[in-house]
């Protein structure tokens, strides 16, 4: 194993660059670029060395690889990491009992089959792609110093291949609340292929409102769920919501779950999956229909709203029928007829404001959809495939929940891995090398030519550093 020697060589090379820069040979930006390349090269070499050393350990430890025999050796593989392309060799094994074939070192290191991007870099890619386009994500990675050649296709593939990540941990003790609030809406996106448009659903749960600043409320313990959900997929979304409620709250103590939305069928269907649901119509959408129907007729608007909140359905229909007679529109799908249909199909959601006036609160689904989904998925001329839009929506919801995507990925993959542990004899030899190199460095560094100069800025700076260092 030559890791220590490689580190020492790169350290000396970096030391030369430092001295040459202080001695006026390079400008500071040139020095930074050269130092970055030295460190990236060291990173690639060390990663390669560690993986190949682990492969040797597996081969030599017959107890660890019990029932596995070598089928082929020196099989090359390249993965893209923060330091650049890491190419290493390893052995290919077959299990004599089960017939399974595998690269055992890849399993131990947590590198999946056909994986091209290492997990750390993948976390950075996913984090950036939730905010930026595929192309801008690749540019930002390079700007932040990653020495990797990532394409837009790689970013897209990384998003699509992301497994479902754990978005919450079960509490030791469930909360007891009498009321929960759920708000739901969708974002309309452009889809690739024959489908012209699609819907990305957003559902979030909270315990009510609290005052953050004057005139601005916040949601208490809010939890977001999102994804491209149509048909049978709607059921999965509501079951995911119910699973969260059961894990976090004492379901027996919940008296009402107020579900607010714009009247869409999928939102009303929540009562089929959740207990004690009270549907509440979002007043923002009701107001849109009323304004479209009655325009500037303030007197009729007031009369209609009064009838609605007195739960007088007959009076509300009478007012709209009278307005329809006055205007006598020729189009059967006129705004007044649409408004009347909307009110009648959402009558229970309107009555909820009177029946539960002390508990019902406003709905802010429109603004949440804009902030969490539209900001990335539907603003601008973007066309999506359903898998990409679905994954990005889920990742955006995770970030809104305050979860680090990178940490979640690392935890999911690495929590089952064992620490790297080489034989004691190998480690003893490497520690001995470090001790010898320290002694050599202490003796040689004082003989640098630059230190023989008479009171130059460079020689004084280096001597000052040496006097403060402990080798």
N, C-alpha and C positions, 0 to 999 in steps of 0.2 A: 504494500500500500504506500503510495507516494504523495498522499494529500499534504502532509506536513511540509515536505520538500517543495511542492508546488506553491503552497501558501508563502513560504519563505522567499522563493524566487520572485513572486509577484510583489511581495512587500518591498524587496530590494529595488525592483523596477519602479514601484511607486515612489520610493525614497529618492531615486535618481531624478524622477520628474519633478518632485518637490524642490530639490536643490537647484536643478536647472532653471526652474521657474523663478525662484528667489534670486537666482544669479542673472536674471534678465534674458534668458534664452527664449522663453515663451510668454505670450500674454495669458492672463488668467482664464479667459474663455477657452483657449486652446488647451491649457492644462486640464481644465475640467473635462473636456471631451476625451482627452487621452487617458485620464484617470478612470473615467467611466468605462472605457473599453477594456482597460486592465482588469477592473473589478468584475465586469461582465464575463470576461474570458475565464477569470478565476472561478466565478460562480458556475459556469458551464463545466469546467474541469472537475470541480469538487463534487457536483451533483452526479456526474458520470462515474467518478471514482467510488462514491458511496454506494450507488446502485450495484455496480459491478462487484464491489467487495461483499455486499449482502448476498449476491448470487453465489459467490465462492463459499460463503458461510453455509448457505442452504445445501450446497453440493457436498461439503465436508461433514455436515452434521446429519448423519443417516437416520438418527432418531427423529429429527424434525421433519425430514422428508420420507418418513416411513411409508412403504408401499409405492413410492414414486421412483420411476427409473428415467434416466436421461434418454431422450429420443434424438435430440440434436443440440449442438452447442454453437456458441458464437453467433446467435441470431440477433441481428441488428434491429434497433427500434429508435425512432426519433420523436420526441415530444417537444412542443413549444412551451417555453417558460418565460419568466420575467427576464432571465439572462440571455435569452435567445434559444436557438435550437440545441437541445441536449440529445446527443446520440450515444447509445450504450449497447453493450453486448450482454446477452444472457442465455441461459439454457432452457430448452423446451422439454417438459416432462410428460410422462404418461403414468396414470395410476394403474398398477397391476391388478387391482381388485375390481375397480369400477370401469376402467377403460377411459376415464376422463383425461383430457390433455390440457395442459396449462403451462404458462410461464410463471413459476412459483414466485419469483422475485417481484413480478408485477403485482401479484395479489398482496404480498406483504407490504409493498410500497403504496398500495391504494391506487394503482393505475389500472383503469378499466380496459377491456378489450376494445380495440379500434380507436382508443382515445388519442387525440392529437394535441390537445391543450392541457397543460397541467392544472390542477385544481385551484391553485392560488391565482393564476392568471385568469382562469375561467370566472372566478368570483369578480374580478375587476371588470371583465368583459360584460357580464350580466348587469353589474351595477351601473356601468356607463350606458349600456343599451336601453335602460329604462328611461333615460333622460335625453339621449342623443340618437341620431340616425346611425345606421350601421357604419356608414363611411366616416362620420364624425367620431364615432367610438374608436375606430382604428387610429385616427389621427390623435385623439386625446391620449390613448395608451402610449404612443410614441413620445408625445409632448411631456408626459409624466415620467419618461425615462425607461420604459420597458423596451428592451432590445429584442423586439420580436417582429416578424413580418406576418401580421394578421390581415386577412382579407375580409370583405363584407360577407362573403359566403361563409367564412369561418364563424363570424359573429352570429349569423342567422342559424347555422347548425348548432352552435353552442346553446342558443336560446331554446331551440326545439328539443334538444336532447336532455334538457334539464329535468330531473325527476321532481315529483311533487315534494316540496320541502315542508317540514313541520313548522306551522305558523304560530303555535302556542303550546305552552306546557300546562298540564293539568295541575291545578292548585291542590295543596294538601287538604284544605278544607273548602267546601263549596260555599259560595255566597248565598245568602237568603235575601231575595228581593221580591216584592209583590208585583212590580211592574217592569217590563222591558219594552224598549222601543226598537223597531226595525224600520229602516227606510230603504227604498229600492227604486232603481231607475236603470235606464240603458243608454249606451252611446252607440250611435250609428256610424259604421265604418265602411270604407270601400274595400271590396274583396276582389282578388284576382280571379281570372277565368270567367266562366259563364255567369257566376253570381255577381250581381251588381252591388249589393249591399248586405251587410250583416249587422248583428247586434251583439254588443259586449255588455253583459249584465253586471251591475254593482249592487251588492246588498251589504248593509252595515248595521250592527247591533250596538245599542248603548243603553245607559241607565237613566238618561235624562240630560238636563242642561245645568251648567254652572256658569257663573259670571266670571269671565277672565279679566276683562277690562270694561270700563264704562261703555255701555252700548254694544258690547260684543260678548256673545255667549260661546261656550265650548261644550262638546259632548263628553259625558262622563264614561270612562272606560270603554271607548269605542273600539270595535273590531270590524275590519273590512274583509269582504270576500268578493272575488271578481272572476270573470272568464267568459269565453264565447259559449253560451248555453242556449240551445234550441231543442224543442221536442222533448225527448226523454232526458236530455242533459239538464233540463230545469229541475227535474226530480233530484238529481245528484247535488245541485246547488242547495236546495232547501234541506236536504238530508245532512249536508255538510254544516249548514247553519244550526240545525237541531242537534247535531253531534257536539258542536261547540257549546251550546246552551246547557246540554246535559253534563258536559265535563266541568263547566265552570260554575253553574248555578244549581241550587237545590230546586229541582223542577216542581216539587210538591208545594213550594211556597209561592210560586208564580201564579197570580190571579188573572192578569191580563198581559197579552203581548200585542201592543198596538203596531200594526203594519201600515205604513204610509206609502202611497204611491200615486201614479197618474191614472189609475184605472185599468192598466194593462192586465190581460187575463192571467199572465204568469205570476203577477204580484198577488192577485186575489186568490190564486190557487195555493198560496202559502198555508191557508187554513187546513188543507189536506195533509200537511206534513208537520204542522206545529199545533200545540194545544192552546186553548183559550185565546184564539186570535180575534182581535177586533180590527176590522179594516177601516182605515181613515183615508179619505180622498185628499190629496195634496191641493190646497186652496189656490196655489199658483196656476195649476192647469185649469181648475174650475173658472178662475178669473179670466183666463185667456179665451175660453169658449164664450163666456158672457159678454166680454168686450167685443169679440168678433160678431156676435149676434146683435147686440144693442148699440154698439158704437158710442155716440155721444149722448144717448138718451139717459141722462142721469136719473130722472124720475122713475123710469121703468126699472132701471138697475136696482135702485133702492128698494122698490116694491118686491122685486124678484128675490133679492138677498134676504129681505125680511121674511118672505114666505119659506125660503130654504131653511133658515135657522129657527123657524117656528115649527119645522117638520111638516109643513102644510103642502103636501105634494100636489093636491088638486089645484090649489091657488097658483103654485108655480107653473103648472101646465096651462092654466087659464091665461096667465099673463103672457106666456110665450105664444099661445094660440091666437090671442088678440093681436099681438105684434105681427104675427104671420099674415093675418087677414089685412092689416093696414098696409103692409108693404107688398103683399101678393107677389112674391118672387117666383119667376118661371122655373128656375133650377130646383129640382126636387132635393138636391144635396146642398141646399143653401145654409148659411151659417146659423140661422135660427133653428132649423130642423136638427142640425148637428148638435147644437147646444141642448135642445130638448132631449134628444137621445142620450147624450152624455150624462145629463142630470138623472134621468130615469134609470140608466144602467149602473149608476154609482150612488143610488139613493141611500143605501146603508152607510156608505163612506161619508156622506154629507151629514146624516143624522148623528153620527158618532160625536160630532162637535157639541151637540146639545146633550146627548146622553152621558158623555164622559167629559164634560167641560172642565172639570178640575184636574183632569189627568192628561188630556190630549195636548200635545205641544206642536209647534210648527214643524214643517218638513223642509230640509235643506238639501234634498237629493240632487237637484239640478246643479248646485254649486260644487257638490262633491264629485259628481260625474265629470264636470268641467276640469276640476283640479287633478283628479286621480287618473281619469281615462283619456278625456279629449286632448289634454295637453300634449300627449305623446301619440295617440292613436288616430285622431280624426282631424287635427288641425293641419291644413296644408294638403297638397295633392299626393296622398300616400295610399297605395294599394297593398292590402295584406293577404297573406294566406291565413286560413283559420287557425292552424297550429301555432304560428308565430304570434298572432294577435292574442290567442288564448293564453299562451305562456307569459307574454309581456304584461297582460292585464293582471295575472296572478302575481307577478313580480312587483308591479306598481302597488298592488294592494298590500303586499308584504312591507314595502317601504313606508306606506302610509301608516302601517301598524307599528312602525318604529323598529322593525327587524332588519339587521344587517344581512344582506343577501350572501355576502362573502362568508361571514361567520356561520350562517346556517348551512351552507354547502360544505364547508370544512368539517363542521360538527357531524353532519349526516354521514359523510364518507369516512372520517378518521376516528370516530368514537369507538369503533370496534377493532381498530388496528393495534398491534402490539408495538411497544417502543423498539427502536433499532438497538441491538446489543451484539457486539462482536466478541470473539473469544478474548479472555483476559490476557493471554500471551501477546496477541496482536496489539491490544491497547497499551500494554506495558512497553512494547517496542516504540510505539508512536510517542508516548509520553517521554521516553528517553531521548528521542530525536528532538523534541521541543526543548528539553533542558540543554542539549548540546548547542542547538541553534541560538538559544538565548545567550549562552556564554560567548559564542562566536560573534554575535551581533554586538555585544557589549565591548568586545576587544577591537572589532574592525571599524565601528562607527566613529571612534575617536581619531582614526587615521584618515578620515575623509580630507581630500586636498583643500576643500573650501575652508576648513577650520584653521589652516595655516596662514590664511590671509590676515593682514593687520586690521583690526577693528573696522571691518566692513559691516554694513547692515546685515548681510546674509550670514556671515560667520557669527556675529553677535546673537542673531535670532536663533541659530541652530544650537549654539552653546547654551543659550538660555533654556531651550527645550530639553537638552540633555541633562542639565543640572536639576530639572524638575521631574524627570522621568525615572521610573524604577523598573529596571529590566531584570 
